[in-house]
């Protein structure tokens, strides 16, 4: 059993490394019409933050599309509004929750490399009415979580999932 865990860990790290070095070629087919609960189930997350639901994050149904993803990292403190402005100036946009979930299905080990991959392209609301966005986190061996982050602070060294416009 221990040998199996070690071997699986090695391959997960190798896959993560390969994703990191080939991050300019990350593609996935996104089904924008897929109901959110089914998209979440396809991700096989151990835990899903209760804020993430079809009510908090309404569907934007637009068919299916092959999407090229980029992991964007800002090496400074930056507000959500300024992130979105800078992305726009670079011909990019923040990924939506549908795109984040499709990315998570296609690249389940990416969160081992990036730890927390955030989609700023779709905002939901928590029970207090605060703006939240979805992210995929990695906590430990095979423990992926679909989480919601409150937009209270500036982003500082987080990894954002973005796409070309």
C-alpha positions, 0 to 999 in steps of 0.5 A, a space after each residue: 500500500 505504501 509503495 502504491 502511494 509513493 508511486 502515485 505521488 511520484 506520477 502526480 508530481 511528474 504530471 504536475 511538473 509537465 503541466 507547469 512547463 507546458 502551461 502555454 498549451 492547456 486546452 479543454 472542451 467547455 460545455 457551458 450548458 452543462 448544469 453546475 451540479 453535473 460539472 461539479 460532480 465531474 470534477 470529483 472534488 472531496 469537498 465543495 464549498 456550500 456557497 458554490 451552487 447554481 443559485 450563487 453562480 448562475 449558468 451562462 449557457 453558451 454551447 460548447 467550445 475548445 478553450 485555451 487556458 493560461 495560468 496567470 500569476 501577478 507578483 504584486 498585490 492587486 485588486 480584482 478590478 485591477 486584475 480584470 483591467 490588466 487582463 483586458 489590456 493584454 487581450 485576456 479575460 478571467 476564466 468563468 466557473 464553467 471553464 474552471 470546472 472543465 479545466 479541473 476535469 481535464 487537469 486534475 493534478 494541476 492544483 498540486 502544482 499551483 495549490 489554488 487556481 482561481 476563476 475571477 470571471 464569474 462572481 457569486 454571492 455568499 449568504 452575507 451578500 459578499 462577492 465570492 469567486 470559485 477556486 480549486 484548492 489542493 490540501 494534501 494527497 488526493 484532497 482537491 476542494 472546490 472552494 469559494 474565496 471572498 473578494 475582501 482583499 487584494 490578490 497577492 501571488 495567487 494563480 489565476 485561470 485566464 483565457 484569450 478573448 
